[in-house]
Amino acid sequence: MSTRSDSAGPTNAAPAAVATAPAGRAARHHALAGGHIRKLLAAERHLLLEHFLRLDPLSRFMRFGGVISDAALARHATRVMTGDALALGYFVDGELRAVAELHPLPKREGKPTSAEAAFSVERDWQGKGIGSALMEQLVLLAQNRDIEELQVVFLPNNGRMKRLAVHGAADFSLDEDEVVGRLKAPHATVFSRLREFIGDTFSVFSSAFDLQERSLPPSLRGN
């Protein structure tokens, strides 16, 4: 995906829906590969950066649409956690293994309110449906912020991102050397706002448990 290397925008996208009380389909997503999805808190900027640094070279290239330095990753992590973006994380045994970012775009007259979605999944967790679960959660965040259109930008050879966008029913266009997928977000409802509120409560408590997990030796995590 493209997050123009050292720019404020996103890149490699893979959407999601905020952590909510596991029920029905949401419960299956939250149980994916033994992990759970929740919002990242402002104090967890270091977890986001550590995740970016763990990406293998190809995943990093696809996520940011080119080569990006560790220093640029650090700046991007700071922008995500201190700006108007939102981030969802997929945690396994307290470790952050995948991220979905929602970056609001400047409002343009006569155009729908839009945001760019970006996704990154560490190599060992790819191909497990985590991106699709994150996408559903991200759509919920967009819905509750009156964002009408989600954009997913990726390189033409990024098959995973294309499949994710197809799964989200996106329309595609070629923009220079990038593919842009656009999908419509539904209008906010009382139920959608309640889901996010419950998810926010879950995030606060879950962050404490994730911190506890990371303090344990690897052999004791998940027990």
C-alpha positions, 0 to 999 in steps of 0.5 A: 500500500502506499503511504508515501514514505515520509508523508503524513498519510497512510499506505498499505491498507487492510480495514477493520472494526473497533473492538466490541463485546465479542458477539456473533461474527465479531466474536469470531474475528476477535478470536482470530488466531488466538488474538483480539482487535482493539484501538491503540491508546495514545501511550502505546506509540512505542508498540506501533513503532516496534510493530513497524520495525518487525515488518519484513522488507517486502511487507514494509515496502508494500505497506509504505509504497517504497523504501522507508527508513527506521527514522521515518517509521518513527516519525510516522508512528508519532503522527499516527498517535498524536494527530487526527488519525486512529489506529486499531491493533491486532494483539496476540499474547500482548504483542501487536502483530497487525495494524489498521490506520484511519487517516481523515483526508482534507475536505474538498468542496463537492466531494464526499468526506473521505479518509484513507485506510492503511494496513500492515500485518507481520509476515507470520500472521498474513493470510489468516483473515486478520486484514478482513477483520481489521477492515470491518472494524475500520469501517465502523470507526469511519461510520461513526465519524460521518466519513462517507468514503474510505480510500485504500491506496496500494501498489498494482502488484500488492495482491493481498491489498487488492483482495482485501479491497475487493472483499470490502466492495471497493471500486478501483481506479489507477492513479499514476503508479498506484491503485485506489480502491474506494468504498462507501461507509454506512451512516452512523446509527445508535447501535454503531455508536454503542458498539464503539463505546463498548469497544473503547471500554474493552480497549482500556481494560485490554491494554492493561492485560496486554501489558501484563502479558508482555511482562511475562516470559514468552513460555508463560504467555497465553496461559 
